[in-house]
Amino acid sequence: MKQILAAVMLILVILVIYSASIGGEEGMRARVRGSGNTVGDVIESIDP
């Protein structure tokens, strides 16, 4: 029983850490998307 409880708690901790670091409005996913948009804008502004 202790092993099941420990496994469930570990999964919950992993989900919370993922949500805090990757998801959310200021997570890595939003930062990567913003950086991609910036790079795209720079590439579009290059005049050959």
DSSP file (Angstrom, degrees, kcal/mol; ACC not computed):
  #  RESIDUE AA STRUCTURE BP1 BP2  ACC     N-H-->O    O-->H-N    N-H-->O    O-->H-N    TCO  KAPPA ALPHA  PHI   PSI    X-CA   Y-CA   Z-CA
    1    1 A M     >        0   0    0      0, 0.0     4,-2.2     0, 0.0     5,-0.2   0.000 360.0 360.0 360.0 -39.5    0.0    0.0    0.0
    2    2 A K  H  >  +     0   0    0      1,-0.2     4,-2.5     2,-0.2     5,-0.2   0.870 360.0  53.2 -63.5 -35.8    2.9    2.4    0.8
    3    3 A Q  H  > S+     0   0    0      2,-0.2     4,-2.3     1,-0.2    -1,-0.2   0.895 108.8  48.4 -67.5 -39.4    4.4    1.8   -2.6
    4    4 A I  H  > S+     0   0    0      2,-0.2     4,-2.4     1,-0.2    -2,-0.2   0.923 112.8  48.2 -65.8 -44.2    1.2    2.6   -4.4
    5    5 A L  H  X S+     0   0    0     -4,-2.2     4,-2.4     1,-0.2    -2,-0.2   0.910 112.2  49.2 -62.7 -42.9    0.8    5.8   -2.4
    6    6 A A  H  X S+     0   0    0     -4,-2.5     4,-2.2     2,-0.2    -1,-0.2   0.899 111.4  49.6 -63.5 -41.2    4.4    6.8   -3.0
    7    7 A A  H  X S+     0   0    0     -4,-2.3     4,-2.2     2,-0.2    -2,-0.2   0.910 111.7  48.0 -65.1 -42.7    4.0    6.2   -6.8
    8    8 A V  H  X S+     0   0    0     -4,-2.4     4,-2.2     1,-0.2    -2,-0.2   0.910 112.6  48.7 -64.7 -42.9    0.8    8.3   -6.9
    9    9 A M  H  X S+     0   0    0     -4,-2.4     4,-2.2     2,-0.2    -1,-0.2   0.885 110.2  51.7 -65.7 -37.7    2.4   11.1   -5.0
   10   10 A L  H  X S+     0   0    0     -4,-2.2     4,-2.3     2,-0.2    -2,-0.2   0.908 109.4  49.8 -64.2 -42.5    5.5   11.0   -7.3
   11   11 A I  H  X S+     0   0    0     -4,-2.2     4,-2.3     1,-0.2    -2,-0.2   0.906 110.5  50.4 -62.8 -41.9    3.2   11.2  -10.4
   12   12 A L  H  X S+     0   0    0     -4,-2.2     4,-2.2     2,-0.2    -2,-0.2   0.904 110.0  49.9 -63.4 -41.2    1.4   14.2   -8.9
   13   13 A V  H  X S+     0   0    0     -4,-2.2     4,-2.5     1,-0.2     5,-0.2   0.915 110.2  50.5 -63.7 -42.6    4.7   16.0   -8.1
   14   14 A I  H  X S+     0   0    0     -4,-2.3     4,-2.5     1,-0.2    -2,-0.2   0.911 110.5  49.7 -62.0 -42.5    5.9   15.4  -11.7
   15   15 A L  H  X S+     0   0    0     -4,-2.3     4,-2.5     2,-0.2    -1,-0.2   0.895 111.3  48.6 -64.1 -40.4    2.6   16.8  -13.1
   16   16 A V  H  X S+     0   0    0     -4,-2.2     4,-2.2     2,-0.2    -2,-0.2   0.915 112.4  47.8 -66.8 -42.7    2.8   19.9  -10.9
   17   17 A I  H  X S+     0   0    0     -4,-2.5     4,-2.2     2,-0.2     5,-0.3   0.916 113.0  49.0 -64.7 -42.4    6.5   20.5  -11.9
   18   18 A Y  H  X>S+     0   0    0     -4,-2.5     4,-2.7     1,-0.2     5,-1.5   0.934 111.9  48.6 -60.8 -46.6    5.6   20.0  -15.6
   19   19 A S  H  <5S+     0   0    0     -4,-2.5    -1,-0.2     1,-0.2    -2,-0.2   0.876 114.0  46.3 -63.1 -38.1    2.7   22.4  -15.3
   20   20 A A  H  <5S+     0   0    0     -4,-2.2    -1,-0.2    -5,-0.2    -2,-0.2   0.847 123.6  30.9 -74.4 -34.1    4.7   25.0  -13.6
   21   21 A S  H  <5S+     0   0    0     -4,-2.2     7,-2.0    -5,-0.2    -2,-0.2   0.863 132.6  22.0 -96.9 -38.5    7.7   24.9  -15.9
   22   22 A I  T  <5S+     0   0    0     -4,-2.7     7,-1.6    -5,-0.3     8,-0.4   0.883 118.1  48.2 -97.8 -49.4    6.4   24.0  -19.3
   23   23 A G  S   <S+     0   0    0     -5,-1.5     3,-0.2     4,-0.1     5,-0.1  -0.024  78.0  67.4 -82.3-170.3    2.8   24.9  -19.3
   24   24 A G  S >  S-     0   0    0      1,-0.2     3,-0.8     2,-0.1     6,-0.3  -0.125  96.6 -65.3  85.6 174.9    1.1   28.1  -18.3
   25   25 A E  T 3  S+     0   0    0      1,-0.2    -1,-0.2     4,-0.1    -2,-0.0   0.813 134.3  31.8 -71.7 -30.8    1.3   31.6  -19.7
   26   26 A E  T 3  S+     0   0    0     -3,-0.2    -1,-0.2    -6,-0.1    -2,-0.1   0.055  94.0 120.9-116.4  25.2    5.0   32.1  -19.0
   27   27 A G  S <> S-     0   0    0     -3,-0.8     4,-1.9    -5,-0.1     3,-0.3  -0.165  81.7 -91.7 -79.8 179.1    6.2   28.6  -19.4
   28   28 A M  H  > S+     0   0    0     -7,-2.0     4,-2.8     1,-0.2     5,-0.2   0.833 122.9  61.0 -63.4 -33.6    8.8   27.3  -21.8
   29   29 A R  H  > S+     0   0    0     -7,-1.6     4,-2.0     1,-0.2    -1,-0.2   0.924 107.7  44.0 -61.0 -43.6    6.2   26.5  -24.4
   30   30 A A  H  > S+     0   0    0     -8,-0.4     4,-2.4    -6,-0.3    -1,-0.2   0.876 113.5  51.5 -68.4 -37.4    5.1   30.2  -24.6
   31   31 A R  H  X S+     0   0    0     -4,-1.9     4,-2.5     2,-0.2    -2,-0.2   0.912 110.1  48.1 -66.9 -41.7    8.7   31.3  -24.6
   32   32 A V  H  X S+     0   0    0     -4,-2.8     4,-2.5     2,-0.2    -1,-0.2   0.911 112.2  49.8 -64.8 -41.2    9.7   29.0  -27.5
   33   33 A R  H  X S+     0   0    0     -4,-2.0     4,-2.2    -5,-0.2    -2,-0.2   0.921 111.8  48.2 -63.0 -43.6    6.6   30.2  -29.4
   34   34 A G  H  X S+     0   0    0     -4,-2.4     4,-2.1     2,-0.2    -2,-0.2   0.898 111.9  49.1 -64.1 -40.9    7.5   33.8  -28.8
   35   35 A S  H  X S+     0   0    0     -4,-2.5     4,-2.6     2,-0.2    -1,-0.2   0.896 109.9  52.1 -65.6 -39.7   11.1   33.3  -29.9
   36   36 A G  H  X S+     0   0    0     -4,-2.5     4,-2.4     1,-0.2    -2,-0.2   0.902 109.2  49.4 -62.2 -41.7   10.0   31.5  -33.0
   37   37 A N  H  X S+     0   0    0     -4,-2.2     4,-2.3     2,-0.2    -1,-0.2   0.903 111.1  50.2 -64.6 -40.3    7.8   34.4  -33.9
   38   38 A T  H  X S+     0   0    0     -4,-2.1     4,-2.2     2,-0.2    -2,-0.2   0.928 111.6  47.2 -63.6 -45.2   10.6   36.8  -33.4
   39   39 A V  H  X S+     0   0    0     -4,-2.6     4,-2.5     1,-0.2    -2,-0.2   0.904 111.3  52.2 -63.3 -41.2   13.0   34.8  -35.5
   40   40 A G  H  X S+     0   0    0     -4,-2.4     4,-2.3     1,-0.2    -1,-0.2   0.903 108.8  50.0 -61.1 -42.0   10.3   34.5  -38.2
   41   41 A D  H  X S+     0   0    0     -4,-2.3     4,-1.6     2,-0.2    -1,-0.2   0.899 111.0  49.3 -63.9 -40.5    9.8   38.3  -38.2
   42   42 A V  H  X S+     0   0    0     -4,-2.2     4,-0.6     2,-0.2    -2,-0.2   0.920 111.1  49.2 -65.0 -43.6   13.5   38.9  -38.5
   43   43 A I  H >< S+     0   0    0     -4,-2.5     3,-1.0     1,-0.2    -2,-0.2   0.908 110.9  50.6 -63.3 -41.3   13.8   36.4  -41.4
   44   44 A E  H 3< S+     0   0    0     -4,-2.3    -1,-0.2     1,-0.2    -2,-0.2   0.817 106.4  56.0 -65.4 -29.9   10.8   38.1  -43.2
   45   45 A S  H 3< S+     0   0    0     -4,-1.6     2,-0.3    -5,-0.2    -1,-0.2   0.575  79.3 110.3 -82.4  -7.5   12.4   41.5  -42.8
   46   46 A I    <<  -     0   0    0     -3,-1.0    -3,-0.0    -4,-0.6    -4,-0.0  -0.532  59.5-151.2 -70.0 127.0   15.7   40.5  -44.5
   47   47 A D              0   0    0     -2,-0.3    -2,-0.1     1,-0.1    -1,-0.1  -0.879 360.0 360.0-103.7 112.1   15.8   42.3  -47.9
   48   48 A P              0   0    0      0, 0.0    -1,-0.1     0, 0.0    -2,-0.0   0.521 360.0 360.0 -69.3 360.0   17.8   40.3  -50.4
